[in-house]
Amino acid sequence: MSYLLLTLLLLPLVGSALVFAWKNPASKYLALGLAFAQMFLTFYMLADFDFKPTVDGVLQYEINYPWSNYIKSNLHFGIDGLSMLLVLLTNILTPLIILSSFNEKPGYRNTFYGLILLMQFGLLGVFTALDGLLFYVFWEVTLIPIWLIAGIWGQENKKIQFTTKFFVYTFVGSLFMLIGLIYVYTNSASFALTDLYNADLNLSQQTVVFWFIFFAFAVKLPIFPFHSWQPDTYTYSPTQGSMLLSGIMLKMAIYGLLRYLLPVTPDAVLGISGKIVLVLAIIGIVHGALIAIIQNDSKRIIAYSSLSHVGLMTAGIMASAILTMQGTLMIEGGQGALVQTFAHGINVVGLFYCADILFKRFKTRDIRKMGGLAKVAPKFAVLFMVVLLGSIALPLTNGFIGEFILIKSIFDYSIFAAIVAGTTMIFSSVYLFRFYGKAMFGEGDEQILASAGDLSPVEFSVMASLAVFVILLGIFPQPILDMVDSSLKFIFTSMVN
């Protein structure tokens, strides 16, 4: 069955080349068709996926061919529950992100859609690579298309400044990760993931490696105080760029924390390093939420909201990892982070699309200059509210169970830390309901409202699809928990063995 994974990896790469070459307005339909083909292939693979909970880390759809005997690295790909979840998220969101742009007319549209497919190829490589060097290569592959998307189609008077900051931050972080991986490789048999896990490193060595690799993940998430690139990049990128960055790309770092950092440097996690990261993540939760409350730019509200949410995911992971190293196997933080990873991807893409819809109606991102849209756009009002409720973790929406498990895992580590982290549920209600109230209620400009109208067919299709996932995963979150169970048991068990 390895041919299925090979097809999954090569289809967006070949499709990207075809879209690049086809300089025709209809290239968007080719890109959309290829993205939907990827989604259906993923569902087919999911239907054949073995959900049986084990602790042996069994891989499915495995590909393993020698790449370089000199540096002991293989073209090694495979899918377990952790990979499947992120592959599924990527291939659900990519066609919706492409579809969301159909009402626009971006210049060089074949290049625009070709870059999105190339980005999809890089993301899938990151989530399925089982070789440290291969992981790094695909990590870098994702940087180029998103940098070009933000730089070419971003806000004209800001794009040079924010794309330069974004590139420098992420590229430097990636180099630190490469150095860390090479150091681990010099103390292990090869770049194979299992060999990296078994590297012979003492506490001092693990601590150095921990911070080198973590820096790349901290920038990508981002985690306080490595987040200064994020608000501007999310704000001034085109909507589809913001969706890719927040909905999928930052999830590479959550994946990296679980797949690479924890099992490679377990003693450092138990030491002061793990506690420092936990504290930084909790600071980020509160910092992001408080700044979101005072923002008036719709995209900046969402950007700081994302900073707060990823802080909670990171805190939950680190709390469970520390407890595991202290002698109590605890995978709840990983479970909550992965459920929330999927939910956050759906919700943040929906919120950025709502901000885009509002910008098209009001010609501004300033929520103080909006108002009254619910009167003339009832479909949008309902679907916007569904996505918003998922983002504030209302029970029976997709955001609830993940946040509940995360806070519970932090509570098991420290009651005080859980109380502080739990404020995210209160603060998110404040800034998101403020956002919604300013935009949808009140008087508003009657001239603008008269021409605003409700959702177009394209807008309705995207919003309704996202709303279905918000509700469906809120009612039935267990499939995700079952999917990642065996992978997390293997990862956390590997830390103590």
Buried (B, 14 or more C-beta within 10 A) or exposed (E): EEEBBEBBBEBBBEBBEBBBEBEEEEBBEBBBEBBBBBBEBBEEBBEEBEEEBEBEBBBBBBBBEEBEEEEBBBBBBBBBBBBBBBBBBBBBBBBBBBBBBBEBEBEEBBBBBBBBBBBBBBBBBBBBBBBBBBBBBBBBBBBBBBBBBBBBBBEEEBBEEBBEBBBEBBBEBBBBBBBBBBBBBEBBEBBBBBBBBBBEBEEEBBBBBBBBBBBBBBBBBBBBEBBEBBBBBBBBBBBBBBBBBBBBBBBBBBBBBBBBBBBBBBBBBBBEBBBBBBBBBBBBBBBBBBBBBEBBBBBBBBBBBBBBBBBBBBBBBBBBBBBBBEEEEBBBBBBBBBBBBBBBBBBBBBBBBBBBBBBBBBEBBEBEBBBBBBBBBEEBBEBBBBBBBBBBBBEEBBBBBBBBBBBBBBBBBBEEBBEBBBBBBEBBBBBBBBBBBBBBBEEBEEEBBEEBEEBEEBBBBBBBBBBEBBBBBBEEBEEBBEBBBBBBBBBBBBBEE
